[in-house]
C-alpha cells in the first residue's frame, strides 16, 4: 500500500478512468435506436464489463496524498458536475422517443427503461451521494436534482441525518442485519427509511421551535422537484412515458438498496450501555479495493473511509488493509448480484461476519441482541 504524490493525483490521465461512466450515454442511445437484443447493452456495460475488468485489472490499494488541494481535484469533480445534464438529457430524450417508436416492442421498451434505471441508479444516485456530502449548496442541489429523477429525494435526509449518525446501531434502517436476506431487507428499508428521514427532519425543525411542515423543511423542495419530474415525464411520453419513468425509478431505487445492503451487512457497533455506542470506525463498513468497479462507482467501495471521514471527496478516499477493515471478496457488481440469491449470499458472507466478530469483538459471546437489532436506540436519536 503506497501513497500517490499530490502532483500525480492532480494529472488528468489519473482522473480519466473515473469518466468511464459517461460511456453509458452513447450505449443507451445506440440501444434505443437499434432495439432488439441491444436493449441488454446497458446492464452488460455497467455490471458485466466492469466485473470482467475487475478480474483483469485486479485491486488498487494505493492511496492519494491527503494534502492534495481542492483545486487539484478539478478533473475528478468535473465528471460529477457533468452527470446531471447528461443523465437528464438522456432521460428526456428516451421519454419522448421510446413511447412513439414503432420498431420497439413492448418488451424492448420495458428493457430499455430497465437499463435507464441502471444508469440513474448505479451511477446517478451514486453521484448524488457524492454531491450531497459537499459544502457548496449548488453541488448539493445537483444531488437533489438527480434524486428527483428517481423519486427518492428523502434519501438525502435519511443518509445525512440518520445513516451516518447511527450506522451499525438499531436506529439505522439500512444496516442489514446478520442473516437477513435482501428480499426481507428491501421492504423493511423502503418503509423505515421514509419514516426515519421524515422524523429526523421534524426533530431538526422542532429544536428550532418550528413545525414539521415549516417552509424551511427540505420536503417542500423534495416534493416540488419530484412533482416536476412526474409532470415532465407525462408531457414528454404521455401515460406510457409516465409508466416507463416510474419503472426506471423503481429499478434505480432497487439498485441503491442493494448497495446499502452489502455495505454494512452484519456489521454492528459495540453497545456501551446507557444508550451509548462506540464511535464509527473503518471496521464498521465492508471495504473493496477492486480497481475497475471503483472507477465506475467513483470509489464508493472505499466505504470504510467514507464513513470514517464523510467529507472527503472521492479521489482522496483511502483504502484499508484486512487488519483495519473487513474486505469484500468481489466488487459491488458481483456482490449485488450475489445478494439477490440469499443462500449464495449467506454462504459467501456469514463466515466473514463471524471472522470479523472474532477479530474485533472476541469478548462478546452472545450476539442475539445485535443480530435482531434489539439493543437500545442511541441516546438522543429521534424515536422510530
CORZI-V35440 format. One record per helix or strand. SS is the DSSP state (alpha for helix, beta for strand). FROM is the first residue (numbers start at 1). TO is the last residue. Records with the same first field share a line. If there is no record, write none. Layout:
SS=FROM-TO + FROM-TO
This chain:
beta=3-4 + 59-59 + 63-64 + 271-273 + 276-277 + 287-287 + 290-290 + 327-327
alpha=6-9 + 12-34 + 36-57 + 70-97 + 106-132 + 137-148 + 155-166 + 182-206 + 218-264 + 282-284 + 291-296 + 303-308 + 314-316 + 332-339 + 342-360 + 368-371
